[in-house]
Amino acid sequence: MIRTWPSILITDDDDALREALGTVFAPRGFKVHLASDGEWALRIIRSEPVDIVLLDMHMPRLTGLETIRQLKQFKADLPCILMSADADDALVRQAQQADAYAVLRKPVSGCQVSRTVCDALAQAYDWPPGFEQHFA
């Protein structure tokens, strides 16, 4: 069950992008967790309440897709959004098979990632469309 303030885990090995994405969500009331790789993301998911995960595809240790596959073993309903500069049809199919909510092509705009995250939260937790306006 989602709490009053949604919690997002942003996982990317690019420090600047990870921080930039954090600044999209933190001012809107999201509790933001940051991880630089898939293994760190899995540790956070096991120890902290997380409502949604945003992951880069290409990271050290575990790719975003490998991370999604592992976390779905113990948090099957957790919505995950994969990001990749080389998001082709094959990657989209693999992400769908891993039960990812969406695949976004990098570079992503703040508006695009925000809308996708809010849509995923609305679908996963039955939040009404436009709920994100309450976090402005």
Buried (B, 14 or more C-beta within 10 A) or exposed (E): EBEEEBBBBBBBBBEEBBEBBBEBBEEBEBBBBBBBBBBBBBEBBEEEEBBBBBBBBBBEBBBBBBBBBBBBEEBEEBBBBBBBEEBEEEBBEBBEEBBBBBBBBBEBEEEEBBEBBBBBBBEBBEBEEEBBEEBE
